[in-house]
C-alpha cells in the first residue's frame, strides 16, 4: 500500500526527474533486432519482446545468506490494453484487457493479498523486516506506453505499488514510455527497474565490456535521468547464467527476477527470483491464486 508520505515524496521525485531528465541521450539509441515498435501495422507483433521461457542456469547458493524460503508470487505483465482485430495468438497469450486487469487487482484485495514492492522482499531476507500476510509482487516488462495508459490508473485506484522494468534504448520512442511518464510513475509510488540497454539475450553476448554496458551502463542511464537509485533487475527473455548473475550483483542491484515459477522465494536466490506471466483471464487468475 502507498504510504501517507506519498504527496511529499511525489513532489521530491518530480523535482529530481525534472533535473535528471533535461538531457535526453537520443543519440545512444540503436536498432534492436527482433523488436518491432508499435504502429498501426506492428501492434500484432508486440509480444515479440515479451519474456519467453528459457532454461536458466542456477548459480551456487550464497553462504552468507540464510536458507529460509518464503511463499511470495511475483507476477509479470506485458500488455494491458483493449484488444485489436490484428492481435495474433502470441499477443493474446500475454495480453489483458483493462477490464480483466482491474478484475484481477480487485480479486487480490478480496482474497486478502497484500501487494508489496521488491524492496520489502529484499529487506525480509537481508534484515528480517516483517512482511504482511499473503504478500505478492506486481511487475511490468519492457516499458510499453500502454502500461502507463491503461494499467497505471488501475494500480493507483487500488493503491498498489508495482515495478516497471524498462530497457533504456527505447525510452521516448513511439509506443514506449517517455522519461516524463517514468517520473510520473515514480511520483505515484511505483518503482522503476532495469531491463538492460537493448533487451538482448545476455547469454549470447561474448564481449564482456558489451555485457557490462547492458547491465551496468543501463543502470547508470536510468539513475542519471530519474535521480533515483535503480535496485532491481529483470533478465530479458529470462536468459542468464551464473556469470551474468554475478555481474548483476557486482553492478549494485539488490535483486534480479528470473522467469521460472515456483511461487517460492529464497534468500540464496535473490538474483534469480521466481516469477510467472500473469494469467490472461480472471477465471485462470482466481484458480491460480
N, C-alpha and C positions, 0 to 999 in steps of 0.2 A: 504494500500500500504506500502511496506517496505521503511524505511527511508534512507536518504543519509548517515547516520552514520552506515549503515549496516556492512561495512568491519571492522571498528574498533570494533563494538560490537561483530562481529563474532570471531575475534581473542581473545577478552577477554573471551567470553563464552567457546571457545575451551580450553583455558588455565585452566578455572575453572573446566571444565569437566575432564581434564587430571588429575587434583589433586584429585577431588572428586570421580573419578571412579577407582582409583587404587585398592581399596579394594572391592571386589565383594562378597556379602553375599550369596554365593551359598547354604550354609548350612541352610538358613532360608526358602528355597523353600520347599513347601509341595504339595502333590497331591490335585487337585481341583476337587471335584465331579462335574460331568456333563459337564466338559470342556475337549474336545479332542484336543490334539496338532496336528499340521499339519504334515502329512506324505502322502505317496503315497496312503494309504488306508483310510485316515481320512479327506482329504480335503473337501469331500462332507458334512462333519459334522461341517464345520467352522461356520455355522450360530448359533450353539448351545450357543455360548457366546454372541450373539447379544442381544440388549435390546428387551424385549418383553413387550407389552402393559400391564400395571397393573394399578389398581386404586390407585392413590396417594392421601394420606390424607393431606389436606391443613392446615397449621398452621394459627393462627390468625395473622392479619396484625400487622406490627411493627409500632407503633405510631410515632417513631422518624423519619420515612422516609416519604417523600411526596407520595401522591396517584397518581401522574402523570403516565400515561401509554404511551407506545411507540410501534409503529409497527416496529418490527425488527425480521425477521425469523431467527431461529437457525437450521441449517441443521446438521444431524448426518449421517456420512458414516461409514460403517464397512468393506466392501470388495471391493477393486478396483484391479482387475487382469483379465487376459484372462479367458474365460470360459473353463471348463474342462468337458469331457464327463460324469464324475462321479457326477457332480453337481446335487443335488436334488432340489425339489421345494422350500424348506426352504432357500437354498443358493441363488437360482435365485431371491427370493423375496427381497433380500437386496444387491445383488452383482451388480456391474457396471464394464463394460469393461473399460480399459484405454481410448479408443476412446470416449465412452459415457461420461466419467468424463471430458475429455478435452472439449467436445462439451458443457457440462453444464457450465464449467468455462468461456468459450467463450461467451455463452449466457448472463451470468451475466454482462459481460463488455458491450456488445452491448445493453443490456436492461437498462443500466445506474445504475446498482447496485454498491455499494462500500463495499468491504469486510473489516470488522473491527475485531479486537480481542475482547475477553470478557472484557479486562480491559477498553476498551473505553465505553462499555455499563455500567460498574460499575461506571466509572468516571462521566458519564452523569447523573446518578441518585444521586450520592453522592455529587458531586460538581458542577453540571450544565455544565460540559465541553461539548462543541458542538460536534455533530456528523454530518457526511456528509449526503447528501440526499440518500434515499433508502439504508440504511445500512443493512448488512446481515452478519451472523457469520457462519463459517465453522468449523465443529469438526469431529474428528475421534475417534472411540471407540476401546478399547481392546488391542491396540498395536500390531496388526498383521504386520509381516515383509513385506507383500505385499503392505501395505500402503506406506512404505518407497521406495520400488522398483518401484511402478507404479504411485501413487498419488503425492508423493513429487516432482518429477521432473516437473509435470504439474503445481503444485502450484508455484514453482519457476519461471516457464515460464511466468505466468500471474502476478507475484509479489503479490500473495495473501497470507496473514497470515492465519494460521489455528491452532487449538488447538488439540493436540493428548492426549486423556485420556487413561492412561495406568494403569494396576494393577501390583504391584511390584513382585509378586511371580514368574511370568513367564518371566521377563526380561532376555534376553540372552538365553532362551530356543529355541529349534528348532521351526521355524515358527513365532517367536515373535521378536520384536525389541530388539537390544542389547543396552548396555549403550553407546557405541560409536555412534550408529545411533541416539540415543536420543540427544547426544551432537551435532551431525551434524544438526539435526532439529532445535535445539536452535540457533546454529550459523547462520542459514539461516533465522532467524526471526520468526520461529514458536514458539508456546507455548506448554509446557508440563503440562497437568492437571492430577489430581489424580482420580483413578477409584477403590480405595481400595487396600487391600493387596492380597486378594484371589478371588475377584469377587463373593461374596456370595449374597444371598438375605438378606440384612441388617435387614429386618423386622423379619427374623427367628432367629436372634441371641438374646438369652436371657441373656447371660453373659455380663454385662456392660463393663468389662475390655477387653473382646474379641472384642466387638463392637468398643470401643475406639481405640484399636490397628488397626482395619481395617480402621478407619477414620483418626486418627492422626498419628499412627505408620507408615503407608504407606507414609504419607506426609513427615515425618522426613527421611525415607529411600531415597525418591526421592531427597530431598534437600541435603542430605549428599553426594550422588553420583554426582549430577548435579551442585551443587554450586549455585543454584538459589532458590528463594522463590516460592513455589507452592501455587497459589492463587485460582485455580479453581477446582471444584469437580464435578463428574458425578455419580449419583446413579446407581449401577448395576441393570439391569432389570427395571429401573425406580421405584424401590420399596423403599419407605421411609414413614415416619410418622412424626408428629410434634416433637417427642423426638429425632429422628435421625437428623432431620433438625437442632434442637438446638445444637446437638453435633458437626455438621459440622461447624456451626457458631463459636462455642466455640474453635474449633481446629485452627481457624485463617484464614479459607478460606474467600474470598471476594464475592464469588458467587457459586451457585451449579445448575446443569442442571437436570431438570426432563425429561419426555418423552411425556407428553400430548402436543397437538399442538393447539395453537390459533393464533400464529403469533404475538401476542401482549405480550409485557413485561411490568412489573410494578415495581416501586421502592420497594413496600412492598412484592415482590416475588422474590427478588434477590437470594433466596436459594431454589427456585423451578421454575427456568426459563423454559418457554415453548420451546419445541423443537420437531422436526419431523425427521423420517428417510427420507433421500433424495429419490425422485422418481428414479426408475432404468432405465428409458428411457428418451431421450431428449424431446420427444413429451409430456410426462407427466410433465416433469420439466418445460417446457415452459408454459404449461397450468396452472400450479400451481403458477408460478411467472411471 
